[in-house]
Each structure stands twice: as structure tokens, then as C-alpha cells.
Amino acid sequence: MFPTLDDIAKKRRQLGLKQAELAKQAGVSQSLIAKLESGKIDSSYTKVKIIFDVLEHLEAKTKIQEKKVVPNQVIGIQKDEPISKVVALMKKHEYSQIPVFNGKQSVGSVTEKTILKQILAGKDLAQISNLPTEDVMEDAFPQVGEDAPLSLISSLLQTYQAVLVAKRGNVVGIITKSDLLRML
């Protein structure tokens, strides 16, 4: 099935592009993009094809870059494990956050900040170490499919410490801010 002109705006937004950026890469004017998106004109097949080719190229490039970012192994902790084990994993792997699981399902997260809050609350370090992770954990990291655009992932990372990547309902990767920085 052929894409429609409505798909131009949708794909452009998914990629986090401004009309002017798309226009520059496609070699057309920004006003042409605006008019196509608003339905004010029908353009020639050649120009619309060029715009879609650019969008597809950028989409493919984004997905390829994302695959470079997703580590093969997700280091996590079960909700009933003690905080001391979380800290040991964080030290060993030099992570600042860890997803919390109940079996294979993501149910929460623990970050350095989460643990520091416990210390600032005046709790004894030995007491904190023995707490089950579920007593300390915060909300789970958001999950995206493995074909999610990098623009969505980077947008989520502005709010969350990490984003989990799922395939058929199973968590297969984790992307953090430092993973994105390594791409540069």
C-alpha cells in the first residue's frame, strides 16, 4: 500500500524533524512541506517521492543507530532481593540504575538517587542493605518495541533514567543516556 500525503507529517514528527529540516534534506522548500501536510496542494509525484525517500532513509538510519545502542544483556534484580545485591550489581557493572523484575516482568527501578533518598531519610546503612528491593524501588522504566525510533527513545530519556527495549513482551535491552552519548 502506498503512503498518503498525511504520512509525511506523521513520519516527520516521529523522526523529530522540523519542516525546514526535512525540506533541506529533500531539496524542496519548507512551504511545500507545509502545504502538503495541510492538504492545501497536491504536488508532483517526483517531489513527493523524494520526500518519502528522505523520510525512509532517515528512519532506516535511526533504527540502525538504535541497534548499536541496545546492549545484549539486561542486568536487573528480582524484587525480593536485598538492596545490598542491587548496590553490588551497580558497582560491578558501573551502572547508576537497575530495572527491577518479578520473574521476567519489569515492575520497578532502582537508581543511585533512590538509595540516597533512603540514606537521607536517616535510615541505618545496615537496615537499608537488608531491605527487599520492592520496599525501595520506584516506578518501572518505560518500555518500547525494538523498532521504536531513536527520537522517541531520546524523548523518553529526558524524563527517565533508562528505557527498556522489548521484543514480543520480553525485555531484551536497555538504553540509557550514556548509551546515546557513546554514539557521538
Summary of the structure (lengths in Angstrom):
residues: 184
radius of gyration: 21.6
end to end distance: 35.9
largest distance: 71.0
contacts: 529
relative contact order: 0.13
helix: 51%
strand: 18%
